[in-house]
Amino acid sequence: MATGTEEPTLTVDELAARAGVTVRTVRFYGTRGLLPPPVIGPRRVGHYSPAHLSRLALIEELQHQGMTLAAIERYLEQLPPDLSAHDLAIHRALVASWAPDSTEDMTRAELERRAGRSLTGSDVDRLAAMGVLERPGGAEDDTHRVDVGLLRLGVELLDVPIAHETILAARTVLLEHTRSAAHELTRLFRDEVWDPYRERESDPEHVKAMKSLSAHMQPMVLQALLTAFQRSLKEELRAAFTEE
C-alpha cells in the first residue's frame, strides 16, 4: 500500500489538516479499506506517511469527479500496490487535470496549514512560478488563489535545489510545447474526425459514437501524453547523464 518505505510522520489530526478534510472522514475511509491502516506507535497512537496523504488526496479528487465510494474502491484496487507518495501525487494531478478548475482562495496561514510547513517569501515566489498559486492582490496581499491539485507536488519541489529562474524557464518550455501539441491534436481531430462527422450527421449510430468520443477524448489524450512524455523524459535523462 505504498507506505512501507516512507517514514510515518503524521498523526490523524495532522493528516486531516494537511488534506483539508475531517478526522472523521479519514477514519471512515480507513474502515472502508480505501486508506491503509496507520503504523501504531507508542501509546497506541497511529502514524501516517506521505503516501497516506497522497492517497487521501486522490480519493477526494475521484469523489469530486462524481465517483461513488464503491467505484473508487475498484479504481484503487487497479493501482500498483507499491506506488510511492510521489507516484500517487502525479496520478492525482492527472485525474485533476481533466476536471473543472479546482482553485481555492487561502490566507497565508491556511496555505501553510495545507502545505504542512511554514513558507518563506521565496517559497511562495517559487510556488507562483510553478503555477501552483496566484496572488490576485499583488505580493503584499494575504490572499492566495491556490491550485489544490498541484499544491502537494509544488511543495515537494521546494526542497529540490532548482533556481527560481530555472523554474520559470522550464515552465515556459512546457507551456510552449504543450500548447503546440494541443493545437496539432485539435487540428487532427477537426480534420479527420469532426469534419467527416458533420457530413454524416443523419446517421444516429455515428452521432452516438461521436458524443461518446467527445466525452472521453480529453482524459484519453492526457493519459497518452503523460505516458509518452514520461518515457521520452526517461530516455533523455538516461542519455544525458549516463557516462560514456
C-alpha positions as CSV (number, residue, x, y, z in Angstrom):
1,M,0.0,0.0,0.0
2,A,2.9,2.3,-0.7
3,T,3.6,3.0,3.0
4,G,6.3,0.5,3.8
5,T,9.3,2.6,2.7
6,E,8.2,6.0,3.9
7,E,8.6,7.2,7.4
8,P,5.3,7.6,9.2
9,T,5.3,11.2,10.5
10,L,1.7,12.4,10.7
11,T,-0.9,11.9,13.4
12,V,-4.5,11.5,12.2
13,D,-5.2,15.2,13.2
14,E,-2.2,16.4,11.1
15,L,-3.2,14.2,8.2
16,A,-6.7,15.6,8.2
17,A,-5.4,19.1,8.4
18,R,-2.9,18.7,5.6
19,A,-5.6,17.1,3.4
20,G,-8.3,19.6,4.2
21,V,-10.8,17.0,5.5
22,T,-12.1,16.0,8.9
23,V,-10.6,13.3,11.2
24,R,-13.9,11.5,10.9
25,T,-13.5,11.4,7.1
26,V,-10.0,9.9,7.4
27,R,-11.3,7.2,9.8
28,F,-14.3,6.5,7.6
29,Y,-12.0,5.9,4.6
30,G,-9.9,3.6,6.7
31,T,-12.9,1.5,7.7
32,R,-13.8,1.2,4.0
33,G,-10.3,-0.1,3.2
34,L,-9.7,3.0,1.0
35,L,-6.8,4.0,3.2
36,P,-4.1,1.6,4.5
37,P,-4.0,1.3,8.3
38,P,-1.5,3.6,10.1
39,V,1.6,2.4,11.9
40,I,0.8,2.1,15.6
41,G,3.4,3.8,17.8
42,P,3.9,4.4,21.5
43,R,0.7,5.0,23.5
44,R,-1.3,3.3,20.7
45,V,-1.1,6.5,18.5
46,G,-1.5,5.9,14.8
47,H,1.1,7.5,12.5
48,Y,0.6,8.1,8.8
49,S,3.1,8.6,6.0
50,P,3.2,10.9,3.0
51,A,1.7,8.1,0.9
52,H,-1.4,8.2,3.1
53,L,-1.7,11.9,2.4
54,S,-1.4,11.4,-1.4
55,R,-3.8,8.5,-1.4
56,L,-6.3,10.5,0.6
57,A,-6.0,13.4,-1.9
58,L,-6.6,11.0,-4.8
59,I,-9.7,9.7,-3.1
60,E,-11.0,13.2,-2.6
61,E,-10.3,14.0,-6.3
62,L,-12.1,10.9,-7.5
63,Q,-15.1,11.9,-5.4
64,H,-15.1,15.3,-7.0
65,Q,-15.3,13.5,-10.3
66,G,-18.6,12.1,-9.1
67,M,-17.4,8.5,-8.4
68,T,-19.1,6.5,-5.7
69,L,-17.1,5.0,-2.9
70,A,-17.6,1.6,-4.3
71,A,-16.3,2.8,-7.7
72,I,-13.3,4.4,-6.0
73,E,-12.5,1.2,-4.2
74,R,-12.5,-0.7,-7.5
75,Y,-10.4,2.1,-9.1
76,L,-7.8,2.0,-6.3
77,E,-7.6,-1.8,-6.4
78,Q,-6.3,-1.5,-10.0
79,L,-3.3,0.7,-9.0
80,P,0.1,-1.0,-8.3
81,P,0.4,-1.7,-4.6
82,D,3.9,-0.2,-4.4
83,L,3.1,3.3,-5.6
84,S,5.0,6.0,-3.7
85,A,3.6,9.2,-2.4
86,H,5.2,10.9,-5.4
87,D,3.6,8.5,-7.8
88,L,0.2,8.9,-6.2
89,A,0.6,12.7,-6.4
90,I,1.3,12.6,-10.1
91,H,-1.6,10.2,-10.6
92,R,-3.9,12.6,-8.7
93,A,-2.6,15.6,-10.7
94,L,-3.5,13.7,-13.9
95,V,-7.0,12.9,-12.6
96,A,-7.5,16.6,-11.6
97,S,-6.3,17.9,-14.9
98,W,-9.4,16.9,-16.8
99,A,-11.7,18.1,-14.0
100,P,-13.1,21.7,-13.8
101,D,-10.5,24.1,-12.4
102,S,-10.3,23.5,-8.6
103,T,-8.8,26.6,-7.1
104,E,-9.3,27.8,-3.6
105,D,-8.6,31.2,-2.0
106,M,-6.5,30.8,1.1
107,T,-4.8,33.1,3.6
108,R,-1.1,32.6,4.1
109,A,-1.9,30.7,7.4
110,E,-4.3,28.3,5.6
111,L,-1.8,27.8,2.8
112,E,0.9,26.8,5.3
113,R,-1.5,24.5,7.1
114,R,-2.4,22.7,3.9
115,A,1.3,22.6,2.8
116,G,2.2,21.2,6.2
117,R,5.2,23.6,6.7
118,S,6.0,27.2,7.1
119,L,6.7,29.1,3.8
120,T,9.1,31.8,3.2
121,G,8.6,34.6,0.8
122,S,10.9,32.8,-1.6
123,D,8.9,29.6,-1.2
124,V,5.7,31.5,-2.2
125,D,7.5,33.0,-5.2
126,R,8.6,29.6,-6.3
127,L,5.1,28.2,-6.0
128,A,3.8,31.1,-8.1
129,A,6.5,30.4,-10.7
130,M,5.4,26.8,-10.9
131,G,1.7,27.9,-11.4
132,V,0.6,26.4,-8.1
133,L,-0.8,29.7,-6.9
134,E,-1.5,33.3,-7.8
135,R,-1.7,36.4,-5.7
136,P,-4.6,38.4,-7.2
137,G,-3.9,41.4,-5.0
138,G,-0.2,41.5,-5.5
139,A,2.8,40.4,-3.4
140,E,1.5,42.3,-0.3
141,D,-2.0,40.7,-0.3
142,D,-2.5,37.9,2.1
143,T,-4.9,36.1,-0.2
144,H,-3.5,33.3,-2.4
145,R,-5.5,31.6,-5.2
146,V,-4.2,28.0,-5.0
147,D,-4.5,25.2,-7.4
148,V,-5.1,22.4,-4.9
149,G,-4.3,19.7,-7.5
150,L,-0.8,21.0,-7.8
151,L,-0.1,22.1,-4.2
152,R,1.5,18.9,-2.9
153,L,3.8,18.4,-5.9
154,G,4.8,22.1,-5.7
155,V,5.6,21.8,-2.0
156,E,7.8,18.7,-2.7
157,L,9.7,20.6,-5.4
158,L,10.5,23.4,-2.9
159,D,13.2,21.1,-1.5
160,V,14.7,20.4,-4.9
161,P,17.8,22.7,-5.5
162,I,16.5,24.4,-8.6
163,A,16.9,28.2,-9.1
164,H,13.8,30.3,-9.4
165,E,14.9,31.4,-12.9
166,T,15.2,27.8,-14.0
167,I,11.7,27.0,-12.8
168,L,10.4,29.9,-14.9
169,A,12.4,28.8,-18.0
170,A,11.1,25.2,-17.6
171,R,7.5,26.4,-17.3
172,T,7.9,28.4,-20.5
173,V,9.3,25.4,-22.3
174,L,6.4,23.2,-21.1
175,L,3.7,25.7,-22.0
176,E,5.1,26.3,-25.4
177,H,5.4,22.6,-26.3
178,T,2.1,21.6,-24.7
179,R,0.3,24.4,-26.5
180,S,1.8,23.3,-29.8
181,A,0.8,19.6,-29.1
182,A,-2.8,20.7,-28.2
183,H,-3.0,22.8,-31.4
184,E,-1.9,19.9,-33.6
185,L,-4.1,17.3,-31.8
186,T,-7.1,19.7,-32.1
187,R,-6.4,20.2,-35.8
188,L,-6.1,16.4,-36.3
189,F,-9.4,15.8,-34.5
190,R,-11.1,18.5,-36.5
191,D,-9.9,17.4,-39.9
192,E,-10.0,13.6,-39.5
193,V,-13.0,13.2,-37.1
194,W,-15.2,16.2,-36.8
195,D,-15.5,17.3,-40.4
196,P,-16.3,13.8,-41.6
197,Y,-18.9,13.5,-38.8
198,R,-20.6,16.7,-40.0
199,E,-21.1,15.0,-43.3
200,R,-22.8,12.1,-41.7
201,E,-25.0,13.9,-39.1
202,S,-28.0,11.9,-40.2
203,D,-26.5,8.6,-39.0
204,P,-27.8,8.0,-35.4
205,E,-25.1,5.5,-34.6
206,H,-22.4,7.8,-35.8
207,V,-23.8,10.7,-33.7
208,K,-23.9,8.5,-30.7
209,A,-20.3,7.4,-31.2
210,M,-19.2,11.0,-31.7
211,K,-20.8,12.1,-28.5
212,S,-19.1,9.2,-26.6
213,L,-15.7,10.1,-28.2
214,S,-16.1,13.8,-27.3
215,A,-16.9,12.9,-23.7
216,H,-13.8,10.7,-23.3
217,M,-11.3,12.3,-25.6
218,Q,-9.7,14.7,-23.1
219,P,-8.8,12.1,-20.4
220,M,-7.6,9.6,-23.1
221,V,-5.4,12.2,-24.7
222,L,-4.0,13.3,-21.4
223,Q,-3.1,9.8,-20.4
224,A,-1.4,9.2,-23.7
225,L,0.6,12.4,-23.5
226,L,1.6,11.7,-19.9
227,T,2.8,8.2,-20.8
228,A,4.7,9.4,-23.9
229,F,6.3,12.2,-22.0
230,Q,7.4,10.0,-19.1
231,R,9.0,7.6,-21.5
232,S,10.7,10.3,-23.5
233,L,12.0,12.0,-20.4
234,K,13.5,8.8,-19.0
235,E,15.3,8.2,-22.3
236,E,16.6,11.8,-22.5
237,L,17.8,11.8,-18.9
238,R,19.4,8.4,-19.3
239,A,21.2,9.7,-22.4
240,A,22.2,13.0,-20.8
241,F,23.6,11.6,-17.5
242,T,24.9,8.2,-18.4
243,E,28.7,8.3,-18.7
244,E,30.2,7.1,-21.9
